[in-house]
Amino acid sequence: MVNFLEEEIYGEKGGYNKYLEQSKPLKPEYLLSVRGAPLFHLIKYDIFKDWKVYGNVSTSEEEELLFKSCFTNDESDYEPSILLKY
């Protein structure tokens, strides 16, 4: 999933590292090179840095820790929002 997200934003796997190597503000040549990526407009928000950690999980222990940090077993967290009840 993380590799897919990287390709959708930066146009290729490894595109995030190429993005980091760019001088800021981003040069028009670079922007033109990634313009064909479906989610390239998300580059300006730099959201991939937050998602990259999910792609770095390689052991079952890391996966378990990530699951504990990101998900909950509290059933009340899965109840519909009060705003959606009416």
mmCIF file as gemmi writes it, N, C-alpha and C atoms, coordinates in Angstrom:
data_model
loop_
_atom_site.group_PDB
_atom_site.id
_atom_site.type_symbol
_atom_site.label_atom_id
_atom_site.label_alt_id
_atom_site.label_comp_id
_atom_site.label_asym_id
_atom_site.label_entity_id
_atom_site.label_seq_id
_atom_site.pdbx_PDB_ins_code
_atom_site.Cartn_x
_atom_site.Cartn_y
_atom_site.Cartn_z
_atom_site.occupancy
_atom_site.B_iso_or_equiv
_atom_site.pdbx_formal_charge
_atom_site.auth_seq_id
_atom_site.auth_asym_id
_atom_site.pdbx_PDB_model_num
ATOM 1 N N . MET Axp A 1 ? 0.818 -1.196 0 1 0 ? 1 A 1
ATOM 2 C CA . MET Axp A 1 ? 0 0 0 1 0 ? 1 A 1
ATOM 3 C C . MET Axp A 1 ? 0.864 1.264 0 1 0 ? 1 A 1
ATOM 4 N N . VAL Axp A 2 ? 1.939 1.257 0.787 1 0 ? 2 A 1
ATOM 5 C CA . VAL Axp A 2 ? 2.793 2.435 0.865 1 0 ? 2 A 1
ATOM 6 C C . VAL Axp A 2 ? 3.495 2.682 -0.473 1 0 ? 2 A 1
ATOM 7 N N . ASN Axp A 3 ? 3.955 1.596 -1.107 1 0 ? 3 A 1
ATOM 8 C CA . ASN Axp A 3 ? 4.59 1.759 -2.42 1 0 ? 3 A 1
ATOM 9 C C . ASN Axp A 3 ? 3.596 2.306 -3.435 1 0 ? 3 A 1
ATOM 10 N N . PHE Axp A 4 ? 2.348 1.833 -3.357 1 0 ? 4 A 1
ATOM 11 C CA . PHE Axp A 4 ? 1.309 2.33 -4.255 1 0 ? 4 A 1
ATOM 12 C C . PHE Axp A 4 ? 1.094 3.826 -4.03 1 0 ? 4 A 1
ATOM 13 N N . LEU Axp A 5 ? 1.004 4.241 -2.767 1 0 ? 5 A 1
ATOM 14 C CA . LEU Axp A 5 ? 0.803 5.649 -2.454 1 0 ? 5 A 1
ATOM 15 C C . LEU Axp A 5 ? 1.97 6.493 -2.971 1 0 ? 5 A 1
ATOM 16 N N . GLU Axp A 6 ? 3.184 5.986 -2.814 1 0 ? 6 A 1
ATOM 17 C CA . GLU Axp A 6 ? 4.355 6.718 -3.306 1 0 ? 6 A 1
ATOM 18 C C . GLU Axp A 6 ? 4.292 6.896 -4.822 1 0 ? 6 A 1
ATOM 19 N N . GLU Axp A 7 ? 3.902 5.852 -5.52 1 0 ? 7 A 1
ATOM 20 C CA . GLU Axp A 7 ? 3.795 5.932 -6.981 1 0 ? 7 A 1
ATOM 21 C C . GLU Axp A 7 ? 2.679 6.872 -7.413 1 0 ? 7 A 1
ATOM 22 N N . GLU Axp A 8 ? 1.574 6.891 -6.661 1 0 ? 8 A 1
ATOM 23 C CA . GLU Axp A 8 ? 0.457 7.764 -7.006 1 0 ? 8 A 1
ATOM 24 C C . GLU Axp A 8 ? 0.796 9.238 -6.781 1 0 ? 8 A 1
ATOM 25 N N . ILE Axp A 9 ? 1.654 9.519 -5.808 1 0 ? 9 A 1
ATOM 26 C CA . ILE Axp A 9 ? 2.014 10.91 -5.515 1 0 ? 9 A 1
ATOM 27 C C . ILE Axp A 9 ? 3.22 11.362 -6.33 1 0 ? 9 A 1
ATOM 28 N N . TYR Axp A 10 ? 4.274 10.529 -6.354 1 0 ? 10 A 1
ATOM 29 C CA . TYR Axp A 10 ? 5.551 10.947 -6.957 1 0 ? 10 A 1
ATOM 30 C C . TYR Axp A 10 ? 5.828 10.319 -8.316 1 0 ? 10 A 1
ATOM 31 N N . GLY Axp A 11 ? 4.936 9.458 -8.771 1 0 ? 11 A 1
ATOM 32 C CA . GLY Axp A 11 ? 5.074 8.908 -10.108 1 0 ? 11 A 1
ATOM 33 C C . GLY Axp A 11 ? 5.939 7.67 -10.225 1 0 ? 11 A 1
ATOM 34 N N . GLU Axp A 12 ? 6.587 7.256 -9.134 1 0 ? 12 A 1
ATOM 35 C CA . GLU Axp A 12 ? 7.438 6.059 -9.182 1 0 ? 12 A 1
ATOM 36 C C . GLU Axp A 12 ? 7.827 5.635 -7.774 1 0 ? 12 A 1
ATOM 37 N N . LYS Axp A 13 ? 8.151 4.369 -7.623 1 0 ? 13 A 1
ATOM 38 C CA . LYS Axp A 13 ? 8.676 3.891 -6.346 1 0 ? 13 A 1
ATOM 39 C C . LYS Axp A 13 ? 10.057 4.532 -6.17 1 0 ? 13 A 1
ATOM 40 N N . GLY Axp A 14 ? 10.316 5.053 -4.997 1 0 ? 14 A 1
ATOM 41 C CA . GLY Axp A 14 ? 11.561 5.793 -4.766 1 0 ? 14 A 1
ATOM 42 C C . GLY Axp A 14 ? 11.425 7.27 -5.081 1 0 ? 14 A 1
ATOM 43 N N . GLY Axp A 15 ? 10.261 7.68 -5.525 1 0 ? 15 A 1
ATOM 44 C CA . GLY Axp A 15 ? 10.039 9.079 -5.889 1 0 ? 15 A 1
ATOM 45 C C . GLY Axp A 15 ? 10.121 10.037 -4.716 1 0 ? 15 A 1
ATOM 46 N N . TYR Axp A 16 ? 9.811 9.54 -3.51 1 0 ? 16 A 1
ATOM 47 C CA . TYR Axp A 16 ? 9.876 10.414 -2.341 1 0 ? 16 A 1
ATOM 48 C C . TYR Axp A 16 ? 11.31 10.863 -2.076 1 0 ? 16 A 1
ATOM 49 N N . ASN Axp A 17 ? 12.256 9.949 -2.234 1 0 ? 17 A 1
ATOM 50 C CA . ASN Axp A 17 ? 13.661 10.323 -2.039 1 0 ? 17 A 1
ATOM 51 C C . ASN Axp A 17 ? 14.097 11.338 -3.084 1 0 ? 17 A 1
ATOM 52 N N . LYS Axp A 18 ? 13.633 11.189 -4.317 1 0 ? 18 A 1
ATOM 53 C CA . LYS Axp A 18 ? 13.959 12.174 -5.356 1 0 ? 18 A 1
ATOM 54 C C . LYS Axp A 18 ? 13.368 13.532 -4.996 1 0 ? 18 A 1
ATOM 55 N N . TYR Axp A 19 ? 12.148 13.496 -4.444 1 0 ? 19 A 1
ATOM 56 C CA . TYR Axp A 19 ? 11.502 14.735 -4.01 1 0 ? 19 A 1
ATOM 57 C C . TYR Axp A 19 ? 12.338 15.428 -2.935 1 0 ? 19 A 1
ATOM 58 N N . LEU Axp A 20 ? 12.849 14.662 -1.97 1 0 ? 20 A 1
ATOM 59 C CA . LEU Axp A 20 ? 13.648 15.241 -0.889 1 0 ? 20 A 1
ATOM 60 C C . LEU Axp A 20 ? 14.936 15.871 -1.399 1 0 ? 20 A 1
ATOM 61 N N . GLU Axp A 21 ? 15.447 15.368 -2.515 1 0 ? 21 A 1
ATOM 62 C CA . GLU Axp A 21 ? 16.687 15.899 -3.085 1 0 ? 21 A 1
ATOM 63 C C . GLU Axp A 21 ? 16.476 17.211 -3.83 1 0 ? 21 A 1
ATOM 64 N N . GLN Axp A 22 ? 15.229 17.571 -4.092 1 0 ? 22 A 1
ATOM 65 C CA . GLN Axp A 22 ? 14.938 18.787 -4.847 1 0 ? 22 A 1
ATOM 66 C C . GLN Axp A 22 ? 15.142 20.011 -3.968 1 0 ? 22 A 1
ATOM 67 N N . SER Axp A 23 ? 15.619 21.068 -4.584 1 0 ? 23 A 1
ATOM 68 C CA . SER Axp A 23 ? 15.736 22.319 -3.84 1 0 ? 23 A 1
ATOM 69 C C . SER Axp A 23 ? 14.348 22.944 -3.726 1 0 ? 23 A 1
ATOM 70 N N . LYS Axp A 24 ? 14.144 23.67 -2.666 1 0 ? 24 A 1
ATOM 71 C CA . LYS Axp A 24 ? 12.854 24.315 -2.437 1 0 ? 24 A 1
ATOM 72 C C . LYS Axp A 24 ? 13.02 25.805 -2.676 1 0 ? 24 A 1
ATOM 73 N N . PRO Axp A 25 ? 12.094 26.496 -3.264 1 0 ? 25 A 1
ATOM 74 C CA . PRO Axp A 25 ? 10.857 25.955 -3.808 1 0 ? 25 A 1
ATOM 75 C C . PRO Axp A 25 ? 11.119 25.01 -4.975 1 0 ? 25 A 1
ATOM 76 N N . LEU Axp A 26 ? 10.174 24.116 -5.194 1 0 ? 26 A 1
ATOM 77 C CA . LEU Axp A 26 ? 10.332 23.115 -6.256 1 0 ? 26 A 1
ATOM 78 C C . LEU Axp A 26 ? 10.437 23.79 -7.613 1 0 ? 26 A 1
ATOM 79 N N . LYS Axp A 27 ? 11.375 23.325 -8.38 1 0 ? 27 A 1
ATOM 80 C CA . LYS Axp A 27 ? 11.592 23.885 -9.717 1 0 ? 27 A 1
ATOM 81 C C . LYS Axp A 27 ? 10.505 23.399 -10.672 1 0 ? 27 A 1
ATOM 82 N N . PRO Axp A 28 ? 10.122 24.238 -11.64 1 0 ? 28 A 1
ATOM 83 C CA . PRO Axp A 28 ? 9.083 23.854 -12.6 1 0 ? 28 A 1
ATOM 84 C C . PRO Axp A 28 ? 9.398 22.56 -13.357 1 0 ? 28 A 1
ATOM 85 N N . GLU Axp A 29 ? 10.681 22.307 -13.631 1 0 ? 29 A 1
ATOM 86 C CA . GLU Axp A 29 ? 11.052 21.086 -14.36 1 0 ? 29 A 1
ATOM 87 C C . GLU Axp A 29 ? 10.668 19.838 -13.55 1 0 ? 29 A 1
ATOM 88 N N . TYR Axp A 30 ? 10.899 19.894 -12.243 1 0 ? 30 A 1
ATOM 89 C CA . TYR Axp A 30 ? 10.547 18.755 -11.399 1 0 ? 30 A 1
ATOM 90 C C . TYR Axp A 30 ? 9.035 18.586 -11.355 1 0 ? 30 A 1
ATOM 91 N N . LEU Axp A 31 ? 8.327 19.671 -11.157 1 0 ? 31 A 1
ATOM 92 C CA . LEU Axp A 31 ? 6.865 19.591 -11.097 1 0 ? 31 A 1
ATOM 93 C C . LEU Axp A 31 ? 6.276 19.034 -12.388 1 0 ? 31 A 1
ATOM 94 N N . LEU Axp A 32 ? 6.847 19.416 -13.513 1 0 ? 32 A 1
ATOM 95 C CA . LEU Axp A 32 ? 6.377 18.864 -14.786 1 0 ? 32 A 1
ATOM 96 C C . LEU Axp A 32 ? 6.656 17.372 -14.888 1 0 ? 32 A 1
ATOM 97 N N . SER Axp A 33 ? 7.752 16.915 -14.298 1 0 ? 33 A 1
ATOM 98 C CA . SER Axp A 33 ? 8.092 15.495 -14.379 1 0 ? 33 A 1
ATOM 99 C C . SER Axp A 33 ? 7.156 14.614 -13.555 1 0 ? 33 A 1
ATOM 100 N N . VAL Axp A 34 ? 6.545 15.158 -12.509 1 0 ? 34 A 1
ATOM 101 C CA . VAL Axp A 34 ? 5.627 14.362 -11.677 1 0 ? 34 A 1
ATOM 102 C C . VAL Axp A 34 ? 4.161 14.702 -11.93 1 0 ? 34 A 1
ATOM 103 N N . ARG Axp A 35 ? 3.917 15.632 -12.802 1 0 ? 35 A 1
ATOM 104 C CA . ARG Axp A 35 ? 2.551 16.105 -13.033 1 0 ? 35 A 1
ATOM 105 C C . ARG Axp A 35 ? 1.59 15.002 -13.478 1 0 ? 35 A 1
ATOM 106 N N . GLY Axp A 36 ? 2.088 13.969 -14.125 1 0 ? 36 A 1
ATOM 107 C CA . GLY Axp A 36 ? 1.234 12.891 -14.591 1 0 ? 36 A 1
ATOM 108 C C . GLY Axp A 36 ? 0.789 11.932 -13.505 1 0 ? 36 A 1
ATOM 109 N N . ALA Axp A 37 ? 1.38 12.008 -12.321 1 0 ? 37 A 1
ATOM 110 C CA . ALA Axp A 37 ? 0.987 11.137 -11.215 1 0 ? 37 A 1
ATOM 111 C C . ALA Axp A 37 ? -0.397 11.554 -10.723 1 0 ? 37 A 1
ATOM 112 N N . PRO Axp A 38 ? -1.29 10.576 -10.495 1 0 ? 38 A 1
ATOM 113 C CA . PRO Axp A 38 ? -2.672 10.903 -10.132 1 0 ? 38 A 1
ATOM 114 C C . PRO Axp A 38 ? -2.821 11.797 -8.901 1 0 ? 38 A 1
ATOM 115 N N . LEU Axp A 39 ? -1.96 11.632 -7.908 1 0 ? 39 A 1
ATOM 116 C CA . LEU Axp A 39 ? -2.096 12.408 -6.676 1 0 ? 39 A 1
ATOM 117 C C . LEU Axp A 39 ? -0.956 13.396 -6.482 1 0 ? 39 A 1
ATOM 118 N N . PHE Axp A 40 ? -0.358 13.843 -7.579 1 0 ? 40 A 1
ATOM 119 C CA . PHE Axp A 40 ? 0.82 14.699 -7.464 1 0 ? 40 A 1
ATOM 120 C C . PHE Axp A 40 ? 0.522 15.995 -6.714 1 0 ? 40 A 1
ATOM 121 N N . HIS Axp A 41 ? -0.725 16.452 -6.717 1 0 ? 41 A 1
ATOM 122 C CA . HIS Axp A 41 ? -1.056 17.699 -6.018 1 0 ? 41 A 1
ATOM 123 C C . HIS Axp A 41 ? -0.852 17.586 -4.507 1 0 ? 41 A 1
ATOM 124 N N . LEU Axp A 42 ? -0.739 16.35 -3.989 1 0 ? 42 A 1
ATOM 125 C CA . LEU Axp A 42 ? -0.5 16.167 -2.554 1 0 ? 42 A 1
ATOM 126 C C . LEU Axp A 42 ? 0.945 16.431 -2.164 1 0 ? 42 A 1
ATOM 127 N N . ILE Axp A 43 ? 1.821 16.596 -3.152 1 0 ? 43 A 1
ATOM 128 C CA . ILE Axp A 43 ? 3.231 16.884 -2.863 1 0 ? 43 A 1
ATOM 129 C C . ILE Axp A 43 ? 3.354 18.11 -1.975 1 0 ? 43 A 1
ATOM 130 N N . LYS Axp A 44 ? 2.555 19.122 -2.228 1 0 ? 44 A 1
ATOM 131 C CA . LYS Axp A 44 ? 2.686 20.366 -1.459 1 0 ? 44 A 1
ATOM 132 C C . LYS Axp A 44 ? 2.381 20.179 0.02 1 0 ? 44 A 1
ATOM 133 N N . TYR Axp A 45 ? 1.65 19.11 0.385 1 0 ? 45 A 1
ATOM 134 C CA . TYR Axp A 45 ? 1.333 18.865 1.794 1 0 ? 45 A 1
ATOM 135 C C . TYR Axp A 45 ? 2.358 17.961 2.464 1 0 ? 45 A 1
ATOM 136 N N . ASP Axp A 46 ? 3.219 17.322 1.684 1 0 ? 46 A 1
ATOM 137 C CA . ASP Axp A 46 ? 4.281 16.444 2.212 1 0 ? 46 A 1
ATOM 138 C C . ASP Axp A 46 ? 3.727 15.378 3.158 1 0 ? 46 A 1
ATOM 139 N N . ILE Axp A 47 ? 2.572 14.797 2.786 1 0 ? 47 A 1
ATOM 140 C CA . ILE Axp A 47 ? 1.943 13.799 3.646 1 0 ? 47 A 1
ATOM 141 C C . ILE Axp A 47 ? 2.652 12.455 3.607 1 0 ? 47 A 1
ATOM 142 N N . PHE Axp A 48 ? 3.439 12.204 2.586 1 0 ? 48 A 1
ATOM 143 C CA . PHE Axp A 48 ? 4.06 10.884 2.474 1 0 ? 48 A 1
ATOM 144 C C . PHE Axp A 48 ? 5.019 10.602 3.623 1 0 ? 48 A 1
ATOM 145 N N . LYS Axp A 49 ? 5.642 11.621 4.177 1 0 ? 49 A 1
ATOM 146 C CA . LYS Axp A 49 ? 6.576 11.393 5.291 1 0 ? 49 A 1
ATOM 147 C C . LYS Axp A 49 ? 5.866 10.726 6.469 1 0 ? 49 A 1
ATOM 148 N N . ASP Axp A 50 ? 4.593 11.031 6.662 1 0 ? 50 A 1
ATOM 149 C CA . ASP Axp A 50 ? 3.844 10.414 7.755 1 0 ? 50 A 1
ATOM 150 C C . ASP Axp A 50 ? 3.456 8.969 7.436 1 0 ? 50 A 1
ATOM 151 N N . TRP Axp A 51 ? 3.274 8.653 6.157 1 0 ? 51 A 1
ATOM 152 C CA . TRP Axp A 51 ? 2.876 7.302 5.75 1 0 ? 51 A 1
ATOM 153 C C . TRP Axp A 51 ? 4.066 6.381 5.553 1 0 ? 51 A 1
ATOM 154 N N . LYS Axp A 52 ? 5.236 6.948 5.357 1 0 ? 52 A 1
ATOM 155 C CA . LYS Axp A 52 ? 6.422 6.145 5.041 1 0 ? 52 A 1
ATOM 156 C C . LYS Axp A 52 ? 6.73 5.1 6.115 1 0 ? 52 A 1
ATOM 157 N N . VAL Axp A 53 ? 6.449 5.398 7.37 1 0 ? 53 A 1
ATOM 158 C CA . VAL Axp A 53 ? 6.731 4.466 8.458 1 0 ? 53 A 1
ATOM 159 C C . VAL Axp A 53 ? 6 3.136 8.253 1 0 ? 53 A 1
ATOM 160 N N . TYR Axp A 54 ? 4.836 3.165 7.646 1 0 ? 54 A 1
ATOM 161 C CA . TYR Axp A 54 ? 4.077 1.93 7.432 1 0 ? 54 A 1
ATOM 162 C C . TYR Axp A 54 ? 4.781 1.008 6.438 1 0 ? 54 A 1
ATOM 163 N N . GLY Axp A 55 ? 5.563 1.55 5.563 1 0 ? 55 A 1
ATOM 164 C CA . GLY Axp A 55 ? 6.294 0.748 4.599 1 0 ? 55 A 1
ATOM 165 C C . GLY Axp A 55 ? 7.6 0.2 5.139 1 0 ? 55 A 1
ATOM 166 N N . ASN Axp A 56 ? 8.001 0.66 6.308 1 0 ? 56 A 1
ATOM 167 C CA . ASN Axp A 56 ? 9.267 0.226 6.892 1 0 ? 56 A 1
ATOM 168 C C . ASN Axp A 56 ? 9.1 -0.905 7.887 1 0 ? 56 A 1
ATOM 169 N N . VAL Axp A 57 ? 7.906 -1.436 8.04 1 0 ? 57 A 1
ATOM 170 C CA . VAL Axp A 57 ? 7.65 -2.542 8.965 1 0 ? 57 A 1
ATOM 171 C C . VAL Axp A 57 ? 8.079 -3.836 8.292 1 0 ? 57 A 1
ATOM 172 N N . SER Axp A 58 ? 9.032 -4.546 8.919 1 0 ? 58 A 1
ATOM 173 C CA . SER Axp A 58 ? 9.543 -5.761 8.269 1 0 ? 58 A 1
ATOM 174 C C . SER Axp A 58 ? 9.477 -6.997 9.158 1 0 ? 58 A 1
ATOM 175 N N . THR Axp A 59 ? 9.222 -6.83 10.442 1 0 ? 59 A 1
ATOM 176 C CA . THR Axp A 59 ? 9.137 -7.995 11.325 1 0 ? 59 A 1
ATOM 177 C C . THR Axp A 59 ? 7.755 -8.05 11.96 1 0 ? 59 A 1
ATOM 178 N N . SER Axp A 60 ? 7.398 -9.218 12.456 1 0 ? 60 A 1
ATOM 179 C CA . SER Axp A 60 ? 6.093 -9.352 13.102 1 0 ? 60 A 1
ATOM 180 C C . SER Axp A 60 ? 6.017 -8.518 14.378 1 0 ? 60 A 1
ATOM 181 N N . GLU Axp A 61 ? 7.143 -8.331 15.057 1 0 ? 61 A 1
ATOM 182 C CA . GLU Axp A 61 ? 7.17 -7.502 16.258 1 0 ? 61 A 1
ATOM 183 C C . GLU Axp A 61 ? 6.882 -6.038 15.909 1 0 ? 61 A 1
ATOM 184 N N . GLU Axp A 62 ? 7.497 -5.552 14.835 1 0 ? 62 A 1
ATOM 185 C CA . GLU Axp A 62 ? 7.235 -4.182 14.396 1 0 ? 62 A 1
ATOM 186 C C . GLU Axp A 62 ? 5.782 -4.019 13.953 1 0 ? 62 A 1
ATOM 187 N N . GLU Axp A 63 ? 5.261 -5.02 13.28 1 0 ? 63 A 1
ATOM 188 C CA . GLU Axp A 63 ? 3.874 -4.968 12.839 1 0 ? 63 A 1
ATOM 189 C C . GLU Axp A 63 ? 2.927 -4.929 14.043 1 0 ? 63 A 1
ATOM 190 N N . GLU Axp A 64 ? 3.213 -5.733 15.064 1 0 ? 64 A 1
ATOM 191 C CA . GLU Axp A 64 ? 2.388 -5.744 16.274 1 0 ? 64 A 1
ATOM 192 C C . GLU Axp A 64 ? 2.443 -4.399 16.989 1 0 ? 64 A 1
ATOM 193 N N . LEU Axp A 65 ? 3.632 -3.809 17.086 1 0 ? 65 A 1
ATOM 194 C CA . LEU Axp A 65 ? 3.785 -2.506 17.721 1 0 ? 65 A 1
ATOM 195 C C . LEU Axp A 65 ? 3.026 -1.427 16.943 1 0 ? 65 A 1
ATOM 196 N N . LEU Axp A 66 ? 3.132 -1.467 15.623 1 0 ? 66 A 1
ATOM 197 C CA . LEU Axp A 66 ? 2.424 -0.508 14.791 1 0 ? 66 A 1
ATOM 198 C C . LEU Axp A 66 ? 0.914 -0.649 14.977 1 0 ? 66 A 1
ATOM 199 N N . PHE Axp A 67 ? 0.436 -1.889 15.021 1 0 ? 67 A 1
ATOM 200 C CA . PHE Axp A 67 ? -0.989 -2.137 15.209 1 0 ? 67 A 1
ATOM 201 C C . PHE Axp A 67 ? -1.446 -1.58 16.566 1 0 ? 67 A 1
ATOM 202 N N . LYS Axp A 68 ? -0.665 -1.825 17.619 1 0 ? 68 A 1
ATOM 203 C CA . LYS Axp A 68 ? -1.02 -1.319 18.944 1 0 ? 68 A 1
ATOM 204 C C . LYS Axp A 68 ? -1.038 0.208 18.97 1 0 ? 68 A 1
ATOM 205 N N . SER Axp A 69 ? -0.159 0.834 18.203 1 0 ? 69 A 1
ATOM 206 C CA . SER Axp A 69 ? -0.068 2.286 18.194 1 0 ? 69 A 1
ATOM 207 C C . SER Axp A 69 ? -1.148 2.951 17.358 1 0 ? 69 A 1
ATOM 208 N N . CYS Axp A 70 ? -1.671 2.231 16.365 1 0 ? 70 A 1
ATOM 209 C CA . CYS Axp A 70 ? -2.57 2.861 15.398 1 0 ? 70 A 1
ATOM 210 C C . CYS Axp A 70 ? -4.021 2.399 15.483 1 0 ? 70 A 1
ATOM 211 N N . PHE Axp A 71 ? -4.276 1.3 16.138 1 0 ? 71 A 1
ATOM 212 C CA . PHE Axp A 71 ? -5.626 0.762 16.185 1 0 ? 71 A 1
ATOM 213 C C . PHE Axp A 71 ? -6.054 0.59 17.635 1 0 ? 71 A 1
ATOM 214 N N . THR Axp A 72 ? -7.329 0.387 17.817 1 0 ? 72 A 1
ATOM 215 C CA . THR Axp A 72 ? -7.871 0.251 19.162 1 0 ? 72 A 1
ATOM 216 C C . THR Axp A 72 ? -8.784 -0.967 19.237 1 0 ? 72 A 1
ATOM 217 N N . ASN Axp A 73 ? -8.894 -1.508 20.416 1 0 ? 73 A 1
ATOM 218 C CA . ASN Axp A 73 ? -9.827 -2.601 20.66 1 0 ? 73 A 1
ATOM 219 C C . ASN Axp A 73 ? -11.057 -2.11 21.413 1 0 ? 73 A 1
ATOM 220 N N . ASP Axp A 74 ? -11.121 -0.832 21.673 1 0 ? 74 A 1
ATOM 221 C CA . ASP Axp A 74 ? -12.249 -0.246 22.384 1 0 ? 74 A 1
ATOM 222 C C . ASP Axp A 74 ? -13.432 -0.126 21.42 1 0 ? 74 A 1
ATOM 223 N N . GLU Axp A 75 ? -14.486 -0.894 21.688 1 0 ? 75 A 1
ATOM 224 C CA . GLU Axp A 75 ? -15.626 -0.926 20.771 1 0 ? 75 A 1
ATOM 225 C C . GLU Axp A 75 ? -16.331 0.421 20.647 1 0 ? 75 A 1
ATOM 226 N N . SER Axp A 76 ? -16.224 1.263 21.672 1 0 ? 76 A 1
ATOM 227 C CA . SER Axp A 76 ? -16.871 2.577 21.589 1 0 ? 76 A 1
ATOM 228 C C . SER Axp A 76 ? -16.24 3.445 20.493 1 0 ? 76 A 1
ATOM 229 N N . ASP Axp A 77 ? -14.988 3.152 20.145 1 0 ? 77 A 1
ATOM 230 C CA . ASP Axp A 77 ? -14.337 3.904 19.066 1 0 ? 77 A 1
ATOM 231 C C . ASP Axp A 77 ? -14.937 3.598 17.706 1 0 ? 77 A 1
ATOM 232 N N . TYR Axp A 78 ? -15.665 2.495 17.606 1 0 ? 78 A 1
ATOM 233 C CA . TYR Axp A 78 ? -16.251 2.086 16.33 1 0 ? 78 A 1
ATOM 234 C C . TYR Axp A 78 ? -17.733 2.408 16.223 1 0 ? 78 A 1
ATOM 235 N N . GLU Axp A 79 ? -18.29 3.075 17.238 1 0 ? 79 A 1
ATOM 236 C CA . GLU Axp A 79 ? -19.687 3.476 17.184 1 0 ? 79 A 1
ATOM 237 C C . GLU Axp A 79 ? -19.829 4.644 16.226 1 0 ? 79 A 1
ATOM 238 N N . PRO Axp A 80 ? -20.995 4.736 15.571 1 0 ? 80 A 1
ATOM 239 C CA . PRO Axp A 80 ? -21.204 5.863 14.657 1 0 ? 80 A 1
ATOM 240 C C . PRO Axp A 80 ? -21.121 7.199 15.396 1 0 ? 80 A 1
ATOM 241 N N . SER Axp A 81 ? -20.657 8.187 14.707 1 0 ? 81 A 1
ATOM 242 C CA . SER Axp A 81 ? -20.568 9.513 15.278 1 0 ? 81 A 1
ATOM 243 C C . SER Axp A 81 ? -21.961 9.988 15.662 1 0 ? 81 A 1
ATOM 244 N N . ILE Axp A 82 ? -22.03 10.773 16.731 1 0 ? 82 A 1
ATOM 245 C CA . ILE Axp A 82 ? -23.321 11.326 17.144 1 0 ? 82 A 1
ATOM 246 C C . ILE Axp A 82 ? -23.887 12.204 16.043 1 0 ? 82 A 1
ATOM 247 N N . LEU Axp A 83 ? -23.023 12.793 15.238 1 0 ? 83 A 1
ATOM 248 C CA . LEU Axp A 83 ? -23.481 13.639 14.137 1 0 ? 83 A 1
ATOM 249 C C . LEU Axp A 83 ? -24.167 12.835 13.044 1 0 ? 83 A 1
ATOM 250 N N . LEU Axp A 84 ? -23.847 11.542 12.946 1 0 ? 84 A 1
ATOM 251 C CA . LEU Axp A 84 ? -24.429 10.704 11.907 1 0 ? 84 A 1
ATOM 252 C C . LEU Axp A 84 ? -25.655 9.939 12.404 1 0 ? 84 A 1
ATOM 253 N N . LYS Axp A 85 ? -25.977 10.03 13.684 1 0 ? 85 A 1
ATOM 254 C CA . LYS Axp A 85 ? -27.103 9.283 14.228 1 0 ? 85 A 1
ATOM 255 C C . LYS Axp A 85 ? -28.441 9.91 13.86 1 0 ? 85 A 1
ATOM 256 N N . TYR Axp A 86 ? -28.471 11.186 13.556 1 0 ? 86 A 1
ATOM 257 C CA . TYR Axp A 86 ? -29.743 11.863 13.312 1 0 ? 86 A 1
ATOM 258 C C . TYR Axp A 86 ? -29.957 12.155 11.864 1 0 ? 86 A 1
